[in-house]
Amino acid sequence: MTEWLPSQSEVLAHPHVRAFVTHGGANGFHEGIYFGKPLLVMPFWLDCYDLAARGVDAGVGLAVDRPPHFGPGEITTKLRRLLADGTFAQRQPLLE
């Protein structure tokens, strides 16, 4: 049994976390941007679709094309792009 797990913010603040896969809820979406992590958004309901579109437009991440009808190939391709293309991270705020 796990007695303690770090908060999402603590995980996102870790320097080894290079991207954030999220459903696109407002809290996680904004935390990912705050901590400078490129986002892969897989929206499933309500405002998540809007935030996914805003993240793509702002250049801070990518979104799956047709949730929930996406496959592992799309996820792999987009994660590789997020990790290889430094422009997603460059558009993020830098923390000292």
Backbone bond lengths (Angstrom), bond angles and torsions (degrees), N, CA, C in turn:
res aa  C-N    CA-C-N  psi(-1)  N-CA   C-N-CA  omega(-1)  CA-C   N-CA-C  phi
1 M - - - 1.458 - - 1.523 109.35 -
2 T 1.317 116.04 134.43 1.450 121.28 177.77 1.514 108.99 -87.48
3 E 1.322 115.45 124.85 1.453 120.11 -178.73 1.523 112.31 -91.85
4 W 1.329 116.24 -21.83 1.445 118.73 -177.24 1.519 109.86 -147.89
5 L 1.295 115.84 135.27 1.451 122.83 172.55 1.516 107.74 -130.93
6 P 1.333 117.30 143.22 1.467 117.82 178.85 1.531 110.19 -68.52
7 S 1.311 114.25 157.98 1.464 118.78 176.22 1.525 109.16 -71.75
8 Q 1.311 116.35 163.08 1.461 120.39 177.32 1.519 110.81 -57.37
9 S 1.324 117.19 -38.98 1.464 120.89 179.11 1.522 111.29 -62.76
10 E 1.325 116.54 -41.02 1.459 119.49 178.56 1.524 111.46 -64.89
11 V 1.316 116.72 -38.61 1.464 120.48 178.06 1.528 109.67 -65.51
12 L 1.340 117.42 -48.02 1.460 120.96 -178.60 1.523 112.48 -64.34
13 A 1.309 118.01 -27.76 1.461 121.75 179.74 1.529 111.86 -74.87
14 H 1.316 118.26 -17.69 1.463 121.06 -176.67 1.528 110.17 -67.85
15 P 1.323 117.33 134.32 1.469 120.22 -176.54 1.527 114.11 -66.97
16 H 1.310 118.91 -19.41 1.464 120.52 179.07 1.523 113.03 -81.07
17 V 1.316 118.02 -12.11 1.464 121.16 175.52 1.516 107.02 -80.19
18 R 1.334 116.04 116.78 1.463 120.63 -173.50 1.514 113.59 -105.60
19 A 1.335 118.32 -15.12 1.465 122.71 178.02 1.524 107.81 -155.94
20 F 1.313 115.48 160.87 1.469 121.22 -177.78 1.520 109.25 -128.21
21 V 1.328 116.16 117.38 1.460 121.90 174.64 1.521 106.59 -92.47
22 T 1.321 116.84 121.30 1.456 121.71 -173.11 1.519 111.41 -139.69
23 H 1.328 115.83 156.39 1.465 119.47 175.00 1.533 110.86 -79.73
24 G 1.315 116.94 -9.38 1.450 120.53 175.69 1.510 114.98 93.73
25 G 1.319 117.54 18.50 1.455 120.01 173.78 1.523 109.45 -66.25
26 A 1.308 116.67 152.13 1.461 121.45 -172.69 1.526 113.08 -57.78
27 N 1.334 118.54 -45.27 1.465 119.54 -177.47 1.523 111.36 -62.05
28 G 1.316 117.17 -53.73 1.458 120.39 -178.90 1.512 112.36 -63.53
29 F 1.311 116.84 -40.40 1.459 121.70 179.09 1.525 110.26 -57.27
30 H 1.312 116.72 -49.64 1.462 120.59 -178.32 1.526 111.89 -71.77
31 E 1.326 118.22 -34.56 1.467 120.40 175.78 1.524 110.40 -64.20
32 G 1.325 117.31 -41.70 1.457 120.14 177.84 1.517 111.79 -59.78
33 I 1.326 116.62 -43.41 1.463 120.71 177.98 1.525 110.07 -65.58
34 Y 1.319 116.90 -44.25 1.464 120.87 -179.15 1.519 111.63 -57.11
35 F 1.341 116.65 -42.03 1.456 120.96 -177.74 1.526 112.88 -88.44
36 G 1.328 117.68 6.32 1.450 121.26 172.85 1.514 114.83 71.63
37 K 1.324 117.64 31.99 1.463 121.52 -179.76 1.522 110.01 -101.76
38 P 1.333 117.70 126.29 1.468 119.19 173.93 1.533 109.60 -59.06
39 L 1.320 116.72 140.02 1.463 122.41 -173.39 1.523 112.13 -104.57
40 L 1.321 115.74 136.97 1.460 121.40 164.70 1.515 105.12 -113.28
41 V 1.319 115.98 109.71 1.460 121.24 -173.64 1.521 110.28 -100.40
42 M 1.327 115.06 127.57 1.458 122.86 176.08 1.525 107.81 -117.63
43 P 1.334 118.10 79.72 1.467 121.13 -174.17 1.526 111.79 -70.49
44 F 1.330 114.48 144.01 1.456 119.63 179.89 1.519 113.50 -128.95
45 W 1.323 119.53 -17.45 1.459 120.00 -178.17 1.527 111.58 -161.96
46 L 1.301 115.46 162.04 1.458 127.88 171.20 1.520 114.71 41.68
47 D 1.338 116.90 -121.96 1.460 121.22 -174.15 1.520 113.59 -72.98
48 C 1.315 118.02 -8.67 1.464 121.41 -177.62 1.524 111.47 -61.70
49 Y 1.323 117.74 -37.03 1.460 121.11 178.91 1.524 110.83 -64.69
50 D 1.317 116.46 -41.95 1.459 120.86 179.58 1.523 110.59 -66.02
51 L 1.320 117.29 -44.54 1.458 120.01 179.80 1.524 111.12 -65.51
52 A 1.327 117.55 -36.57 1.467 120.33 176.66 1.528 109.99 -60.13
53 A 1.322 116.76 -46.41 1.465 120.95 179.59 1.526 111.13 -63.75
54 R 1.318 116.87 -40.24 1.466 120.37 179.36 1.526 111.24 -66.58
55 G 1.323 117.02 -37.58 1.462 120.61 178.03 1.520 111.89 -64.98
56 V 1.330 116.22 -41.90 1.464 120.37 177.45 1.530 109.57 -65.18
57 D 1.330 117.60 -47.02 1.466 121.55 -179.90 1.527 112.04 -60.74
58 A 1.329 116.94 -36.34 1.459 121.31 -179.20 1.525 112.59 -80.22
59 G 1.327 116.87 -10.38 1.457 120.33 179.28 1.513 114.74 79.29
60 V 1.339 117.17 19.07 1.465 120.16 -179.63 1.520 112.83 -97.52
61 G 1.327 117.19 -1.75 1.451 118.91 179.57 1.508 113.28 179.89
62 L 1.321 114.16 -172.43 1.459 123.22 178.20 1.521 108.20 -126.86
63 A 1.321 116.06 161.68 1.464 121.42 177.82 1.518 108.89 -130.28
64 V 1.325 116.32 151.84 1.457 119.46 173.79 1.520 107.84 -68.65
65 D 1.322 115.48 150.45 1.461 119.68 -171.07 1.518 114.83 -77.07
66 R 1.316 118.03 -42.11 1.463 119.57 -174.48 1.531 111.08 -136.53
67 P 1.314 118.12 67.98 1.459 117.94 178.89 1.520 110.60 -62.77
68 P 1.299 121.75 144.53 1.464 125.83 -3.78 1.525 113.34 -90.16
69 H 1.325 118.77 22.20 1.460 122.07 -176.49 1.526 111.25 -99.13
70 F 1.302 116.68 65.59 1.454 121.19 177.30 1.520 108.07 -127.66
71 G 1.301 116.12 162.15 1.449 119.92 -176.86 1.517 112.30 -125.09
72 P 1.309 115.92 176.88 1.468 120.17 -177.95 1.525 112.99 -63.31
73 G 1.332 117.59 -28.87 1.458 119.86 178.66 1.515 112.21 -63.01
74 E 1.328 116.49 -43.52 1.466 120.24 179.00 1.525 110.82 -64.84
75 I 1.317 116.37 -42.83 1.471 120.51 179.90 1.528 109.94 -62.13
76 T 1.317 116.54 -47.72 1.465 121.18 -179.30 1.520 111.33 -60.86
77 T 1.314 117.13 -46.66 1.461 121.84 -179.42 1.525 111.19 -60.75
78 K 1.312 116.59 -44.74 1.470 120.02 -177.06 1.524 111.56 -72.80
79 L 1.329 118.03 -37.80 1.467 119.50 176.35 1.525 110.82 -64.08
80 R 1.319 116.55 -42.74 1.469 119.36 178.05 1.526 110.73 -60.71
81 R 1.309 116.65 -40.92 1.466 119.97 178.74 1.532 110.76 -64.05
82 L 1.330 116.68 -44.31 1.464 119.97 179.10 1.524 111.27 -60.13
83 L 1.323 116.66 -39.62 1.460 120.50 -176.95 1.524 112.91 -77.62
84 A 1.320 117.25 -30.02 1.464 120.95 -176.36 1.524 113.09 -88.87
85 D 1.307 117.61 -31.18 1.457 122.62 -174.90 1.526 109.29 -94.84
86 G 1.311 116.29 105.21 1.462 120.71 -175.89 1.509 115.11 -67.45
87 T 1.335 118.06 -10.19 1.464 118.63 -177.83 1.525 112.14 -66.21
88 F 1.322 118.05 -28.31 1.469 119.27 178.56 1.528 110.29 -65.47
89 A 1.311 116.95 -42.24 1.461 120.65 179.26 1.521 111.28 -75.17
90 Q 1.341 117.84 -33.41 1.459 120.69 -179.35 1.521 112.02 -64.92
91 R 1.331 116.57 -28.00 1.464 120.06 -179.32 1.529 110.81 -80.64
92 Q 1.310 117.33 -5.98 1.456 122.30 -179.68 1.531 109.52 -86.46
93 P 1.329 117.93 153.05 1.462 119.89 175.34 1.524 110.17 -67.97
94 L 1.301 116.74 142.51 1.458 121.04 178.85 1.517 108.78 -94.06
95 L 1.308 116.33 136.23 1.460 121.53 177.71 1.522 108.86 -104.51
96 E 1.282 117.43 139.75 1.472 121.85 177.96 1.495 109.56 -81.36
